[in-house]
Amino acid sequence: MTVNARMRRSRYTLAAGVVALAATWAAATGAITTGGDRPTTVKPTQELVILLGSHLARKAPDPRSARVAVVPAERPITGEQTVLPVIGHKLGPAGGKWLRVRLPGRPNGLTGWIAKSATKPAATSWHVVVTISGRQVLTYRNGRLVRVFKAIVGKPSTPTPRGEFFVEEVVQLTAGEAGAPFALALSSRSDVFQEFAGGPGQTALHGVANIGGVLGTAVSHGCVRVDTFAIRWLAERIGNGVPVTVAA
């Protein structure tokens, strides 16, 4: 695991594009403002669910509904338990409890319903926002802005996917790997690459080691890069399931 157990537990406690004035307002209200878009409010907490076994995600909260995806209990790189953001609750036709969750993979923004059985509830107070026009990573806790980092985003031909995503797993990279020392592997997939470097075209927020680039530019293949200090800071605080909003 990339961080110690104490940090891991704290992640799941139950409980440039932005001008100075807008940043101050965002810190006070938890709102994201980018370009001419309407503000998006960052919630103080996000409900999560930890999978204790593999689950079938379905289109509706009904065991007879069509399958959307099979969600394994563990993440493919680190082997950690799968953690998903919860965006809805409902009782099924037989009275069973169901959760509507965000799902990793294609198509981006996929959601589905899973049975609440064989899951464990959790929550996070963290929320990461990437602004494409501002080329920044904004980190919120309890709905308040706590840190802003300059970033490199996808170039026009290989853009960083926009939407509501989450961190699938936090991966510690070796010193010689591109993007070291850490990568926050995201639930989003490239809109251009069906695969990349042998993988499924998964996007990530990672460092600049062994890959370079000038912060504040748009030159990546779709991933978001930050400097070494920033990615270490993020990896110590941001865990599986933390929501990531990629805005214009």
HELIX and SHEET records of a PDB file:
HELIX    1   1 ALA A    5  ARG A   11  1                                   7    
HELIX    2   2 ALA A   20  THR A   29  1                                  10    
HELIX    3   3 THR A  228  ALA A  235  1                                   8    
SHEET    1   A 2 ALA A  31  ILE A  32  0                                        
SHEET    2   A 2 THR A  40  THR A  41 -1                                        
SHEET    1   B 5 THR A 111  ALA A 115  0                                        
SHEET    2   B 5 LYS A  97  ARG A 102 -1                                        
SHEET    3   B 5 VAL A  83  LEU A  91 -1                                        
SHEET    4   B 5 GLN A  46  LEU A  51 -1                                        
SHEET    5   B 5 THR A 119  THR A 124 -1                                        
SHEET    1   C 2 HIS A  55  ARG A  58  0                                        
SHEET    2   C 2 ARG A  67  VAL A  71 -1                                        
SHEET    1   D 8 ARG A 144  LYS A 150  0                                        
SHEET    2   D 8 GLN A 136  ARG A 141 -1                                        
SHEET    3   D 8 TRP A 126  THR A 131 -1                                        
SHEET    4   D 8 PRO A 243  ALA A 247  1                                        
SHEET    5   D 8 GLY A 163  GLN A 172 -1                                        
SHEET    6   D 8 PHE A 182  ARG A 189 -1                                        
SHEET    7   D 8 GLN A 202  HIS A 206 -1                                        
SHEET    8   D 8 VAL A 224  ARG A 225  1                                        
SHEET    1   E 2 VAL A 153  GLY A 154  0                                        
SHEET    2   E 2 ALA A 218  SER A 220  1                                        
END                                                                             
